[in-house]
């Protein structure tokens, strides 16, 4: 691209230029076509793998049309083609010295086919490395074998008779929801952020997420647990594959039922992954605490730090939240702790 490399629209018939050539291959060919590649001079003959050049790639594509190979001006004069013939070829095709001219010689049909294949491979070279199936060569290099599987390689099964499918059959076919549509639905119906909705829709936890929602788990808790918590546990070396889907659902339900705080989810899942029964894991990571006990705990913490509270007033909320949460160890949701702590700080700051 830096050299303004490109393609011409069609090959040029140069059969008459080589009527008197000493090249036996060109002389006996019924048709010789020239493909002019602007800006390709020096590139076609450049080695791109050990023993392989860009010209080798062009030749592989041309051989799909049952021709023996190609000639190109990066390697000419050679093979019986003289320097004068190369200069005449450039003059006739109006190719500059920065351009490369590729020759294909065969029957009229095969030459036309091969020329089109060379142009197609040159077009691919302008875009980058093509996606294709390649075969190994001796020495470790690779060569073109066939296109990647896709629509271009599909063909009808000739050994099976066609089956007529009526419109009534099509009407009863259930088409799976597109992932893009699913992500949009998660965002609109469940209130998830568009980015989170897309991550869930395209993740391996898609079915587990749907199951969690159907069993009453909040979308926020389900998405956070499946996208973030499980990934963080795995990153920390926890064997998350040992946690069954039902266990994940049960842990999230313990949060929804108030038996554990969402902050305790990583610890509970980690214990379950280590082989601890679910109920034991909940008891260890989120020991039960009543609202009365929680209020008493908060009152004690605020009283112990009365000077700090008097100085910072409501700004003391953040630091004291950390103290309380460390004490309750995930037994209580942070929202409830914040609410009760805020009330207690406000009470402590009121004048007697």
PEBEL-V321105 format. One record per backbone hydrogen bond with DSSP energy under -0.5 kcal/mol. CO is the residue of the C=O (numbers start at 1). NH is the residue of the N-H. E is the energy in kcal/mol with one decimal. If there is no record, write none. Layout:
CO_NH_E ; CO_NH_E
This chain:
1_4_-1.9 ; 12_14_-0.7 ; 12_34_-3.3 ; 14_17_-0.9 ; 14_18_-0.6 ; 15_18_-1.2 ; 16_19_-1.2 ; 18_21_-0.9 ; 22_24_-0.7 ; 23_27_-2.5 ; 24_28_-1.7 ; 26_29_-0.8 ; 31_106_-2.1 ; 32_14_-2.4 ; 32_15_-0.5 ; 33_104_-2.2 ; 34_12_-3.0 ; 34_36_-0.6 ; 35_37_-0.5 ; 35_102_-2.6 ; 36_8_-1.0 ; 36_38_-0.6 ; 37_40_-1.9 ; 37_100_-2.0 ; 38_6_-2.2 ; 40_43_-2.1 ; 40_44_-1.3 ; 43_46_-1.0 ; 43_54_-0.5 ; 44_55_-2.5 ; 46_54_-1.4 ; 49_52_-2.6 ; 52_48_-2.4 ; 52_49_-1.8 ; 53_56_-0.8 ; 53_57_-1.3 ; 54_58_-2.0 ; 55_59_-2.5 ; 56_60_-2.3 ; 57_61_-1.8 ; 58_62_-2.3 ; 59_63_-2.3 ; 61_64_-1.2 ; 62_65_-2.1 ; 62_67_-0.6 ; 63_66_-1.8 ; 71_103_-3.0 ; 72_75_-2.1 ; 78_81_-2.2 ; 80_22_-0.8 ; 80_82_-0.5 ; 81_77_-0.5 ; 81_78_-0.6 ; 82_86_-1.7 ; 83_87_-2.3 ; 84_88_-2.4 ; 85_89_-2.2 ; 86_90_-2.3 ; 87_91_-2.3 ; 88_92_-2.8 ; 89_93_-2.2 ; 90_94_-0.7 ; 90_95_-2.1 ; 96_99_-1.4 ; 98_41_-2.2 ; 100_37_-3.2 ; 100_102_-0.5 ; 101_73_-1.8 ; 102_35_-3.1 ; 103_71_-2.1 ; 104_33_-2.5 ; 106_31_-2.3 ; 107_111_-2.8 ; 108_112_-1.9 ; 109_113_-2.1 ; 110_114_-2.8 ; 111_115_-2.5 ; 112_116_-1.9 ; 113_117_-1.8 ; 114_118_-2.3 ; 115_119_-2.2 ; 116_120_-2.0 ; 117_121_-2.4 ; 118_122_-2.2 ; 119_123_-2.2 ; 120_124_-2.0 ; 121_125_-1.8 ; 122_126_-1.3 ; 123_127_-0.8 ; 124_127_-0.8 ; 124_128_-1.5 ; 130_132_-0.8 ; 131_148_-0.7 ; 133_145_-2.3 ; 133_146_-1.8 ; 135_143_-2.0 ; 137_140_-2.0 ; 141_137_-3.0 ; 143_135_-2.7 ; 146_133_-2.6 ; 150_153_-1.5 ; 151_154_-1.2 ; 156_158_-0.8 ; 157_160_-1.1 ; 164_166_-0.6 ; 166_169_-0.8 ; 166_170_-1.3 ; 167_171_-1.8 ; 168_172_-0.8 ; 169_172_-0.7 ; 170_173_-1.1 ; 173_175_-0.8 ; 178_182_-2.5 ; 179_183_-2.5 ; 180_184_-1.9 ; 181_185_-2.3 ; 182_186_-2.7 ; 183_187_-2.0 ; 184_188_-2.6 ; 185_189_-3.2 ; 185_190_-0.7 ; 186_190_-1.2 ; 186_192_-1.4 ; 187_191_-0.6 ; 193_197_-3.0 ; 194_198_-2.0 ; 195_199_-2.1 ; 196_200_-2.5 ; 197_201_-2.3 ; 198_202_-1.8 ; 200_203_-1.4 ; 203_206_-1.1 ; 205_209_-2.6 ; 206_210_-2.2 ; 207_211_-2.2 ; 208_212_-2.4 ; 209_213_-2.4 ; 210_214_-2.2 ; 211_215_-1.2 ; 212_217_-2.5 ; 213_216_-1.7 ; 218_222_-2.6 ; 219_223_-2.7 ; 220_224_-2.3 ; 221_225_-2.4 ; 222_226_-2.4 ; 223_227_-2.6 ; 223_228_-0.5 ; 224_228_-1.7 ; 224_229_-2.2 ; 225_230_-2.2 ; 228_232_-2.8 ; 229_233_-2.5 ; 230_234_-2.1 ; 231_235_-2.3 ; 232_236_-1.5 ; 233_238_-2.6 ; 234_237_-1.6 ; 238_240_-2.2 ; 239_242_-2.2 ; 240_243_-1.8 ; 242_244_-0.7 ; 244_248_-1.9 ; 245_249_-2.4 ; 246_250_-2.4 ; 247_251_-2.4 ; 248_252_-2.1 ; 249_253_-2.3 ; 250_254_-1.9 ; 251_255_-1.1 ; 252_256_-2.2 ; 253_257_-2.5 ; 254_259_-1.9 ; 254_260_-1.3 ; 255_258_-1.4 ; 261_264_-1.8 ; 262_265_-1.2 ; 264_268_-2.5 ; 265_269_-2.7 ; 266_270_-2.3 ; 267_271_-2.0 ; 268_272_-2.4 ; 269_273_-2.5 ; 270_274_-1.2 ; 271_276_-2.3 ; 272_275_-1.7 ; 277_281_-2.4 ; 278_282_-2.5 ; 279_283_-2.3 ; 280_284_-2.3 ; 281_285_-2.7 ; 282_286_-2.6 ; 290_294_-2.3 ; 291_295_-2.6 ; 292_296_-2.2 ; 293_297_-2.3 ; 294_298_-2.5 ; 295_299_-2.5 ; 296_300_-2.1 ; 297_301_-2.1 ; 298_302_-2.6 ; 299_303_-2.3 ; 300_304_-2.4 ; 301_305_-1.1 ; 303_306_-1.4 ; 305_309_-2.5 ; 306_310_-2.6 ; 307_311_-1.9 ; 308_312_-2.8 ; 309_313_-2.7 ; 312_315_-2.0 ; 313_316_-2.1 ; 314_317_-1.7 ; 315_319_-0.5 ; 316_320_-2.3 ; 317_321_-2.1 ; 318_322_-1.4 ; 319_323_-1.2 ; 320_324_-2.6 ; 321_325_-2.8 ; 322_326_-1.6 ; 323_327_-1.2 ; 324_328_-2.3 ; 325_329_-1.4 ; 325_330_-0.6 ; 328_331_-1.5 ; 330_261_-2.9 ; 333_336_-0.6 ; 333_337_-1.8 ; 334_338_-2.6 ; 335_339_-2.0 ; 336_340_-2.5 ; 337_341_-2.7 ; 338_342_-2.4 ; 339_343_-1.7 ; 340_344_-2.1 ; 341_345_-2.5 ; 342_346_-2.4 ; 343_347_-2.1 ; 344_348_-2.2 ; 345_349_-1.7 ; 346_350_-0.7 ; 347_350_-0.7
